[in-house]
Amino acid sequence: MYPEGTLAGLMASLDEEPSLHFRARPPGTRDAVLAALAQEGVAAEAVPCAPDALRER
């Protein structure tokens, strides 16, 4: 059993669209990929804890 209110929060999180995460390749090109995405109008940001990883905003 879950504590009161926990199950409702878990179920609500399943209704959210997950964000897209991906890695820039070759390694070390994350800033260039971010710039190219921005030029195309795609909102993305670096993932601080994962080298070369990006996520949509």
N, CA, C and O atoms as a CHARMM CRD file, in Angstrom:
* protein
*
  228
    1    1 MET  N      0.83300  -1.19100   0.00000 PROA 1      0.00000
    2    1 MET  CA     0.00000   0.00000   0.00000 PROA 1      0.00000
    3    1 MET  C      0.88100   1.25900   0.00000 PROA 1      0.00000
    4    1 MET  O      1.97100   1.27900   0.57200 PROA 1      0.00000
    5    2 TYR  N      0.38400   2.28200  -0.64500 PROA 2      0.00000
    6    2 TYR  CA     1.07900   3.56300  -0.67900 PROA 2      0.00000
    7    2 TYR  C      0.48700   4.49500   0.37200 PROA 2      0.00000
    8    2 TYR  O     -0.69200   4.37800   0.70400 PROA 2      0.00000
    9    3 PRO  N      1.29500   5.42500   0.90500 PROA 3      0.00000
   10    3 PRO  CA     0.75200   6.42500   1.82600 PROA 3      0.00000
   11    3 PRO  C     -0.30700   7.28200   1.12800 PROA 3      0.00000
   12    3 PRO  O     -0.30300   7.41700  -0.09600 PROA 3      0.00000
   13    4 GLU  N     -1.19400   7.84800   1.90900 PROA 4      0.00000
   14    4 GLU  CA    -2.27700   8.70900   1.39300 PROA 4      0.00000
   15    4 GLU  C     -1.71100   9.78400   0.47300 PROA 4      0.00000
   16    4 GLU  O     -0.75700  10.47000   0.84000 PROA 4      0.00000
   17    5 GLY  N     -2.27300   9.93800  -0.69100 PROA 5      0.00000
   18    5 GLY  CA    -1.86200  10.97600  -1.63300 PROA 5      0.00000
   19    5 GLY  C     -0.75600  10.55800  -2.58500 PROA 5      0.00000
   20    5 GLY  O     -0.60100  11.16800  -3.64300 PROA 5      0.00000
   21    6 THR  N      0.01200   9.54200  -2.24400 PROA 6      0.00000
   22    6 THR  CA     1.12000   9.11300  -3.10100 PROA 6      0.00000
   23    6 THR  C      0.61800   8.51300  -4.40300 PROA 6      0.00000
   24    6 THR  O      1.13100   8.83000  -5.47600 PROA 6      0.00000
   25    7 LEU  N     -0.36700   7.66100  -4.31400 PROA 7      0.00000
   26    7 LEU  CA    -0.88500   6.99700  -5.51400 PROA 7      0.00000
   27    7 LEU  C     -1.46400   8.00500  -6.50200 PROA 7      0.00000
   28    7 LEU  O     -1.28100   7.86200  -7.71100 PROA 7      0.00000
   29    8 ALA  N     -2.16000   9.02000  -5.99800 PROA 8      0.00000
   30    8 ALA  CA    -2.72200  10.04400  -6.89100 PROA 8      0.00000
   31    8 ALA  C     -1.60700  10.76500  -7.64600 PROA 8      0.00000
   32    8 ALA  O     -1.74700  11.03200  -8.83900 PROA 8      0.00000
   33    9 GLY  N     -0.50900  11.08100  -6.97200 PROA 9      0.00000
   34    9 GLY  CA     0.63100  11.73000  -7.61900 PROA 9      0.00000
   35    9 GLY  C      1.28500  10.84900  -8.66100 PROA 9      0.00000
   36    9 GLY  O      1.65900  11.31700  -9.73600 PROA 9      0.00000
   37   10 LEU  N      1.42200   9.57000  -8.34200 PROA 10     0.00000
   38   10 LEU  CA     2.00000   8.63200  -9.30400 PROA 10     0.00000
   39   10 LEU  C      1.12800   8.50300 -10.54900 PROA 10     0.00000
   40   10 LEU  O      1.63500   8.50400 -11.67100 PROA 10     0.00000
   41   11 MET  N     -0.16300   8.39500 -10.35200 PROA 11     0.00000
   42   11 MET  CA    -1.08800   8.26800 -11.48200 PROA 11     0.00000
   43   11 MET  C     -1.09500   9.54800 -12.33200 PROA 11     0.00000
   44   11 MET  O     -1.15900   9.47200 -13.55900 PROA 11     0.00000
   45   12 ALA  N     -1.03000  10.70600 -11.69400 PROA 12     0.00000
   46   12 ALA  CA    -1.00300  11.97200 -12.42900 PROA 12     0.00000
   47   12 ALA  C      0.26400  12.07100 -13.28500 PROA 12     0.00000
   48   12 ALA  O      0.21200  12.59900 -14.39600 PROA 12     0.00000
   49   13 SER  N      1.39100  11.57500 -12.78800 PROA 13     0.00000
   50   13 SER  CA     2.63900  11.65100 -13.55800 PROA 13     0.00000
   51   13 SER  C      2.56600  10.79000 -14.81900 PROA 13     0.00000
   52   13 SER  O      3.26000  11.07400 -15.79500 PROA 13     0.00000
   53   14 LEU  N      1.74300   9.74900 -14.81300 PROA 14     0.00000
   54   14 LEU  CA     1.59300   8.91500 -16.00000 PROA 14     0.00000
   55   14 LEU  C      0.80900   9.61700 -17.10600 PROA 14     0.00000
   56   14 LEU  O      0.85100   9.18600 -18.25800 PROA 14     0.00000
   57   15 ASP  N      0.09900  10.68800 -16.77200 PROA 15     0.00000
   58   15 ASP  CA    -0.66700  11.44400 -17.76100 PROA 15     0.00000
   59   15 ASP  C      0.16600  12.51500 -18.45900 PROA 15     0.00000
   60   15 ASP  O     -0.33200  13.17400 -19.37100 PROA 15     0.00000
   61   16 GLU  N      1.41900  12.70300 -18.05300 PROA 16     0.00000
   62   16 GLU  CA     2.28100  13.72600 -18.63500 PROA 16     0.00000
   63   16 GLU  C      3.09400  13.15500 -19.79000 PROA 16     0.00000
   64   16 GLU  O      3.54000  12.00900 -19.73600 PROA 16     0.00000
   65   17 GLU  N      3.28100  13.94300 -20.81300 PROA 17     0.00000
   66   17 GLU  CA     4.12000  13.54700 -21.94700 PROA 17     0.00000
   67   17 GLU  C      5.58800  13.63700 -21.50500 PROA 17     0.00000
   68   17 GLU  O      6.00700  14.69300 -21.03000 PROA 17     0.00000
   69   18 PRO  N      6.37000  12.58000 -21.64200 PROA 18     0.00000
   70   18 PRO  CA     7.77600  12.64200 -21.23100 PROA 18     0.00000
   71   18 PRO  C      8.58300  13.52800 -22.18400 PROA 18     0.00000
   72   18 PRO  O      8.26100  13.64300 -23.36600 PROA 18     0.00000
   73   19 SER  N      9.62100  14.14100 -21.65400 PROA 19     0.00000
   74   19 SER  CA    10.49000  14.95000 -22.50700 PROA 19     0.00000
   75   19 SER  C     11.44200  14.03600 -23.27700 PROA 19     0.00000
   76   19 SER  O     11.75400  12.92700 -22.84200 PROA 19     0.00000
   77   20 LEU  N     11.88900  14.52100 -24.41300 PROA 20     0.00000
   78   20 LEU  CA    12.81400  13.77500 -25.25900 PROA 20     0.00000
   79   20 LEU  C     14.24000  14.05000 -24.79200 PROA 20     0.00000
   80   20 LEU  O     14.63900  15.20800 -24.66700 PROA 20     0.00000
   81   21 HSD  N     14.99900  13.00900 -24.53900 PROA 21     0.00000
   82   21 HSD  CA    16.41500  13.10800 -24.17300 PROA 21     0.00000
   83   21 HSD  C     17.22300  12.42100 -25.25900 PROA 21     0.00000
   84   21 HSD  O     16.83100  11.37000 -25.76500 PROA 21     0.00000
   85   22 PHE  N     18.35800  13.02100 -25.61600 PROA 22     0.00000
   86   22 PHE  CA    19.22200  12.39400 -26.61500 PROA 22     0.00000
   87   22 PHE  C     20.65100  12.86100 -26.42700 PROA 22     0.00000
   88   22 PHE  O     20.90200  13.83200 -25.71400 PROA 22     0.00000
   89   23 ARG  N     21.57800  12.18300 -27.05600 PROA 23     0.00000
   90   23 ARG  CA    23.00000  12.51000 -26.96700 PROA 23     0.00000
   91   23 ARG  C     23.48400  13.10300 -28.28000 PROA 23     0.00000
   92   23 ARG  O     23.10100  12.65500 -29.36100 PROA 23     0.00000
   93   24 ALA  N     24.32500  14.11100 -28.16800 PROA 24     0.00000
   94   24 ALA  CA    24.95700  14.71900 -29.34000 PROA 24     0.00000
   95   24 ALA  C     26.17100  13.87300 -29.72000 PROA 24     0.00000
   96   24 ALA  O     26.99500  13.53600 -28.87000 PROA 24     0.00000
   97   25 ARG  N     26.26800  13.54100 -30.98300 PROA 25     0.00000
   98   25 ARG  CA    27.40000  12.75500 -31.47700 PROA 25     0.00000
   99   25 ARG  C     28.00000  13.43200 -32.67500 PROA 25     0.00000
  100   25 ARG  O     27.23400  13.97800 -33.46800 PROA 25     0.00000
  101   26 PRO  N     29.29400  13.45100 -32.88400 PROA 26     0.00000
  102   26 PRO  CA    30.30200  12.84400 -32.03000 PROA 26     0.00000
  103   26 PRO  C     30.41900  13.58500 -30.70300 PROA 26     0.00000
  104   26 PRO  O     29.97900  14.73000 -30.59300 PROA 26     0.00000
  105   27 PRO  N     31.00600  12.94400 -29.69800 PROA 27     0.00000
  106   27 PRO  CA    31.17400  13.58300 -28.39400 PROA 27     0.00000
  107   27 PRO  C     31.84700  14.94600 -28.52100 PROA 27     0.00000
  108   27 PRO  O     32.73400  15.13700 -29.35300 PROA 27     0.00000
  109   28 GLY  N     31.42300  15.87700 -27.69900 PROA 28     0.00000
  110   28 GLY  CA    32.01600  17.21600 -27.70400 PROA 28     0.00000
  111   28 GLY  C     31.31500  18.19800 -28.62500 PROA 28     0.00000
  112   28 GLY  O     31.75500  19.34100 -28.74600 PROA 28     0.00000
  113   29 THR  N     30.23400  17.78500 -29.27800 PROA 29     0.00000
  114   29 THR  CA    29.53900  18.67300 -30.21100 PROA 29     0.00000
  115   29 THR  C     28.21600  19.20600 -29.65100 PROA 29     0.00000
  116   29 THR  O     27.41300  19.76900 -30.39500 PROA 29     0.00000
  117   30 ARG  N     27.98500  19.03400 -28.34800 PROA 30     0.00000
  118   30 ARG  CA    26.70100  19.42100 -27.76100 PROA 30     0.00000
  119   30 ARG  C     26.36200  20.88400 -28.01700 PROA 30     0.00000
  120   30 ARG  O     25.22500  21.18800 -28.37800 PROA 30     0.00000
  121   31 ASP  N     27.30600  21.79500 -27.84400 PROA 31     0.00000
  122   31 ASP  CA    27.01400  23.21700 -28.06000 PROA 31     0.00000
  123   31 ASP  C     26.64700  23.50500 -29.51400 PROA 31     0.00000
  124   31 ASP  O     25.76000  24.31500 -29.78300 PROA 31     0.00000
  125   32 ALA  N     27.32000  22.85000 -30.44000 PROA 32     0.00000
  126   32 ALA  CA    27.00100  23.03700 -31.85800 PROA 32     0.00000
  127   32 ALA  C     25.61300  22.49500 -32.17700 PROA 32     0.00000
  128   32 ALA  O     24.86400  23.10700 -32.93900 PROA 32     0.00000
  129   33 VAL  N     25.26900  21.35100 -31.59900 PROA 33     0.00000
  130   33 VAL  CA    23.93600  20.77300 -31.82300 PROA 33     0.00000
  131   33 VAL  C     22.86500  21.67700 -31.21700 PROA 33     0.00000
  132   33 VAL  O     21.82200  21.89600 -31.83300 PROA 33     0.00000
  133   34 LEU  N     23.11500  22.20500 -30.01300 PROA 34     0.00000
  134   34 LEU  CA    22.16200  23.14000 -29.39600 PROA 34     0.00000
  135   34 LEU  C     21.94600  24.36400 -30.27800 PROA 34     0.00000
  136   34 LEU  O     20.81200  24.80800 -30.45400 PROA 34     0.00000
  137   35 ALA  N     23.01900  24.90800 -30.83000 PROA 35     0.00000
  138   35 ALA  CA    22.91000  26.07800 -31.69800 PROA 35     0.00000
  139   35 ALA  C     22.11200  25.75000 -32.96400 PROA 35     0.00000
  140   35 ALA  O     21.27800  26.54600 -33.39500 PROA 35     0.00000
  141   36 ALA  N     22.36500  24.58900 -33.55400 PROA 36     0.00000
  142   36 ALA  CA    21.63400  24.19000 -34.76000 PROA 36     0.00000
  143   36 ALA  C     20.15400  23.98200 -34.46100 PROA 36     0.00000
  144   36 ALA  O     19.29900  24.36600 -35.26000 PROA 36     0.00000
  145   37 LEU  N     19.84900  23.38200 -33.32400 PROA 37     0.00000
  146   37 LEU  CA    18.45300  23.19600 -32.93600 PROA 37     0.00000
  147   37 LEU  C     17.76200  24.54500 -32.72300 PROA 37     0.00000
  148   37 LEU  O     16.61800  24.73200 -33.13700 PROA 37     0.00000
  149   38 ALA  N     18.45600  25.47800 -32.07900 PROA 38     0.00000
  150   38 ALA  CA    17.88900  26.80700 -31.84500 PROA 38     0.00000
  151   38 ALA  C     17.58500  27.50900 -33.15900 PROA 38     0.00000
  152   38 ALA  O     16.55600  28.17400 -33.27600 PROA 38     0.00000
  153   39 GLN  N     18.46300  27.37500 -34.15000 PROA 39     0.00000
  154   39 GLN  CA    18.23000  27.98100 -35.46700 PROA 39     0.00000
  155   39 GLN  C     16.98800  27.40400 -36.13400 PROA 39     0.00000
  156   39 GLN  O     16.32700  28.08400 -36.91800 PROA 39     0.00000
  157   40 GLU  N     16.67300  26.15300 -35.82300 PROA 40     0.00000
  158   40 GLU  CA    15.50100  25.49500 -36.39100 PROA 40     0.00000
  159   40 GLU  C     14.24700  25.71800 -35.54500 PROA 40     0.00000
  160   40 GLU  O     13.16800  25.22800 -35.88000 PROA 40     0.00000
  161   41 GLY  N     14.39800  26.46400 -34.44500 PROA 41     0.00000
  162   41 GLY  CA    13.25500  26.75100 -33.59100 PROA 41     0.00000
  163   41 GLY  C     12.92300  25.65500 -32.60000 PROA 41     0.00000
  164   41 GLY  O     11.81600  25.62100 -32.06400 PROA 41     0.00000
  165   42 VAL  N     13.85800  24.76600 -32.35100 PROA 42     0.00000
  166   42 VAL  CA    13.65200  23.67600 -31.40500 PROA 42     0.00000
  167   42 VAL  C     14.22700  24.08600 -30.05400 PROA 42     0.00000
  168   42 VAL  O     15.41500  24.39200 -29.95200 PROA 42     0.00000
  169   43 ALA  N     13.39400  24.09500 -29.02300 PROA 43     0.00000
  170   43 ALA  CA    13.84000  24.46400 -27.67700 PROA 43     0.00000
  171   43 ALA  C     14.46300  23.24500 -27.01200 PROA 43     0.00000
  172   43 ALA  O     13.79000  22.23500 -26.80100 PROA 43     0.00000
  173   44 ALA  N     15.74100  23.33700 -26.68400 PROA 44     0.00000
  174   44 ALA  CA    16.45500  22.24400 -26.03200 PROA 44     0.00000
  175   44 ALA  C     17.43800  22.83900 -25.04300 PROA 44     0.00000
  176   44 ALA  O     17.77600  24.02100 -25.10800 PROA 44     0.00000
  177   45 GLU  N     17.89200  21.99400 -24.12300 PROA 45     0.00000
  178   45 GLU  CA    18.87700  22.44200 -23.13200 PROA 45     0.00000
  179   45 GLU  C     19.82800  21.29700 -22.83200 PROA 45     0.00000
  180   45 GLU  O     19.50400  20.12800 -23.04200 PROA 45     0.00000
  181   46 ALA  N     21.01000  21.65100 -22.33600 PROA 46     0.00000
  182   46 ALA  CA    21.99400  20.65100 -21.94800 PROA 46     0.00000
  183   46 ALA  C     21.54000  19.97800 -20.65900 PROA 46     0.00000
  184   46 ALA  O     20.90400  20.60600 -19.81200 PROA 46     0.00000
  185   47 VAL  N     21.86900  18.70400 -20.51600 PROA 47     0.00000
  186   47 VAL  CA    21.61500  17.97100 -19.27700 PROA 47     0.00000
  187   47 VAL  C     22.91900  18.01500 -18.48100 PROA 47     0.00000
  188   47 VAL  O     23.90500  17.39300 -18.87600 PROA 47     0.00000
  189   48 PRO  N     22.93300  18.74400 -17.36600 PROA 48     0.00000
  190   48 PRO  CA    24.18900  18.97400 -16.64500 PROA 48     0.00000
  191   48 PRO  C     24.90300  17.70300 -16.16600 PROA 48     0.00000
  192   48 PRO  O     26.13300  17.66500 -16.14900 PROA 48     0.00000
  193   49 CYS  N     24.17200  16.68900 -15.78500 PROA 49     0.00000
  194   49 CYS  CA    24.80200  15.49700 -15.19800 PROA 49     0.00000
  195   49 CYS  C     25.18400  14.43600 -16.22400 PROA 49     0.00000
  196   49 CYS  O     25.68600  13.37700 -15.84800 PROA 49     0.00000
  197   50 ALA  N     24.95700  14.69700 -17.51900 PROA 50     0.00000
  198   50 ALA  CA    25.26800  13.69100 -18.54400 PROA 50     0.00000
  199   50 ALA  C     26.01500  14.36600 -19.70300 PROA 50     0.00000
  200   50 ALA  O     25.43600  15.17400 -20.42900 PROA 50     0.00000
  201   51 PRO  N     27.27900  14.03900 -19.87000 PROA 51     0.00000
  202   51 PRO  CA    28.05900  14.64700 -20.94700 PROA 51     0.00000
  203   51 PRO  C     27.42600  14.41300 -22.31100 PROA 51     0.00000
  204   51 PRO  O     27.03100  13.29400 -22.63900 PROA 51     0.00000
  205   52 ASP  N     27.33400  15.46000 -23.08900 PROA 52     0.00000
  206   52 ASP  CA    26.79900  15.43500 -24.45400 PROA 52     0.00000
  207   52 ASP  C     25.30500  15.12900 -24.53500 PROA 52     0.00000
  208   52 ASP  O     24.79300  14.88800 -25.62800 PROA 52     0.00000
  209   53 ALA  N     24.59200  15.13000 -23.40600 PROA 53     0.00000
  210   53 ALA  CA    23.14900  14.87100 -23.42500 PROA 53     0.00000
  211   53 ALA  C     22.37100  16.16200 -23.54700 PROA 53     0.00000
  212   53 ALA  O     22.77800  17.20500 -23.03400 PROA 53     0.00000
  213   54 LEU  N     21.24300  16.07700 -24.23600 PROA 54     0.00000
  214   54 LEU  CA    20.32700  17.20600 -24.42700 PROA 54     0.00000
  215   54 LEU  C     18.91900  16.73400 -24.10200 PROA 54     0.00000
  216   54 LEU  O     18.63600  15.53600 -24.12400 PROA 54     0.00000
  217   55 ARG  N     18.03300  17.68800 -23.79800 PROA 55     0.00000
  218   55 ARG  CA    16.62600  17.36300 -23.61600 PROA 55     0.00000
  219   55 ARG  C     15.79300  18.49400 -24.17900 PROA 55     0.00000
  220   55 ARG  O     16.19000  19.65800 -24.13100 PROA 55     0.00000
  221   56 GLU  N     14.64000  18.14400 -24.70800 PROA 56     0.00000
  222   56 GLU  CA    13.73400  19.16800 -25.21500 PROA 56     0.00000
  223   56 GLU  C     13.14700  19.91600 -24.02600 PROA 56     0.00000
  224   56 GLU  O     13.04000  19.38100 -22.92300 PROA 56     0.00000
  225   57 ARG  N     12.76500  21.17800 -24.28000 PROA 57     0.00000
  226   57 ARG  CA    12.12100  21.95700 -23.21900 PROA 57     0.00000
  227   57 ARG  C     10.66700  22.11300 -23.53900 PROA 57     0.00000
  228   57 ARG  O      9.93100  22.73800 -22.77600 PROA 57     0.00000
